[in-house]
Amino acid sequence: MLAASLPAKAQSPAEPGHFDSYVLALSWSPAWCEGKDDPDQCGPSRFGFVVHGLWPQYRAGGWPESCAVPTKVPEPVVRDMLPVMPSRKLIEHEWKRHGTCDGRPAAAYFRDIRQVFDRLAIPEPLRRPTQAQTLSVPEIEQAFSAVNPGLTGDMLAVTCRGRVLTEIRVCLTRELGFAPCGRGVRDTCKGKVTVVPLK
């Protein structure tokens, strides 16, 4: 579940703290876990949406990447993140690739990830579905908008692998408020979207 398939291009070298907005990427864990042997994320206690990362973005498109030599993420921070970002490898990867561009220590960066994830409401049909669902992109966006005041369809991007839902990307200001998505953050799904159920 590493940061791949971003539609714009990374721009480096980049200076930590110099960016315009964020994207909070939420992976749909049942789709990511298909065919993978990962007991932390894909064992009997299956996850729904989990945090892929919080990615600094440029208004004109693209994003900064790997802005500094990363320090190790403190163990208390890792433990706090595991319920919503259930992979130590992912936590360290996201800190190295995206967090070092935030311009703050790891504890502050991950605290913001946890806070914005905790306040984002997941619509009921997408919390813990036990049967596959077929939805359109507008239906998914409307479901998120209905339970998150101030969040509109142009502030979300729905991404797929083929027709299978893989991620929801939520566009945010630097202050972590909802914001219209910039260039390069867009829906990638074609036609109806299949939501893989939890098993």
N, C-alpha and C positions, 0 to 999 in steps of 0.2 A: 504494500500500500504506500509506496514511496511516491514523491511528488512528480508525477508524470502527466502527460497529456494536457499540460497547460497550452492554450492555443496561441499565446503571444510568445515573445522570445525573452529569455533572461538577458540582462544587460550588466556586464561586469567588465572591469572592476567597478564597484559601487561603494559609496560611503555609508557606514551605519547611520541610521536615523534619517536619511534623505529619501523620502518616499511620500506618496500622497494619500494612500488609502490602504485598506486591507480586503482580503477575501478570506472568509472562514470556510474551509472545505470540510464537508461532512461526508464520510464514506458510508455507503450502505453495506454493512459488514456481511450479511448473508451472500451477497453477490461476490464480494472480495474473497470470501472463504471457500467458494466452490473449487474443489480440487486441491485445496491446500491443507497441509498437515501443520497446523499452528495451534497447539493446545491452549495458549494464552488467550487468543482471540476467538478461535474456532472450535473450542471444546463444547461440552454439554451446556454450559451457561452461555448461550449465544447472545451476541449483541445485535442491536438494530443499527441506528446511526452512531458512528464514533467520529471523533475528530481526526481528520487527516492532517490539517495544519492551519495556521493563521499566516497568510502570505502577504507581506508588504507589496504594494502595487504602485505603478506610475500612472498618472492620469492620461498620458499620451499613449499608453500601451506598454506592455512588458513589465518586468519586475526585477528588483535587485536580487542578487544571489551570492551566497557564500562571501559575506562582506568582511569577515575577520576570522582569525584562527579561533575556533570555538573552545571555550572552557568546558569541562565536564558538567553536565546537568546535575545539580545536587540531589542526593538520594531522597531527601524529604519531598522535593519537587516531583521527582519521578513517581514516588508512591502516591502522591496526590493526584497525578495525572492518569495513572493506570486505569481507573474506573471509566474514563471517557476516551482514552487514547491507549488501548490495551497492548502496547508493545514497547519495550525499552528501546529496541532498535529504531523504531519509528520516532520515538521522542528525541533520541540523540540525532537522528538524521534531520528531522525538521528543525532542530536548534541549529545545526551546522549550516543547513542550506538556506533557511528563511529567518530563523530567530536572530542570527548574528547581524542581520540587516535592520533589525528593529532599533538598535541603539541603546538598549537597556539590558540589565542583567537577566539571566535565564529565569530567575524567580519571578520577576515582574512580568516578563513576556508570557510565561505559562500561567500565571495568575489571571491575566486578562483572557487567555484562551478559556480557562475554566469558567470564568465569570460569564463570558458571552455565550458559551455553550449552555450553562445552567439556566440562563434566562430565556433562551430560545425555546419556544414551545414547539413540540413535534405534533403534527396533527394525528388524531386518533387512528385513522386507517393505516398510518405508517409507523406506529409505535412498536407493536409486536405482532405483525400479521402472521397467522399460521397457515394461510392459503395464499397462493400467488394471486396478484391483482394486476389488472390491466388498466392503465390510466393514461390520459394525454398529458403533455407538458403543461398546458393551461390549467388542467384539473389539479396537478401537483402544486403548481404555483398558487392557485386559489386556495388550496387547503392550508398551505403555510401562511398565506396572507390572512386568512380567517381567524387564526389563533395567535397572530403576532401583530398587534396594532402598529400601524406605521410601515409595515413591510408590504411592498407591492411587487408585482411580477417582474418589473424591470430592475429589481434589486436582488434577483435570484437567477441562477443558471442551473439547469438540470442537465447532467451529463450521463451518457450511456456507453456501454460496450455492446455494439450492435443495437438491439432494442431493450437491453436489460439495464435498469437503473443502477448506476454506480456511485454517483455523488450528487449532493446538493451544494452549491456554492452560494454563500450569502455575502453580499457586498456591503462593506462597512466604511465609515469614516475613520480617521485616525483616533477619534474619541469613542469608537466602537458603536456609533449609532448606525442605523440602516441608511444606505445610500444607493443611488442608481449605479449600476455596474458600468465600468469604463470599457474602453476598447479591448477586445480580446477575451472578455469574460462573457461567454454566450452559451446558449443551449446547444447541445450536440446530438440530442435524440431526434430520430426521425419517426414520425407516425406515433402509434401507440407504444407505451412504455410498459414493460413487464417488471413488476416488483417481486423479486424472489422472496419467499417467506422464510421466517425463522424455522428451524427444525428442532 
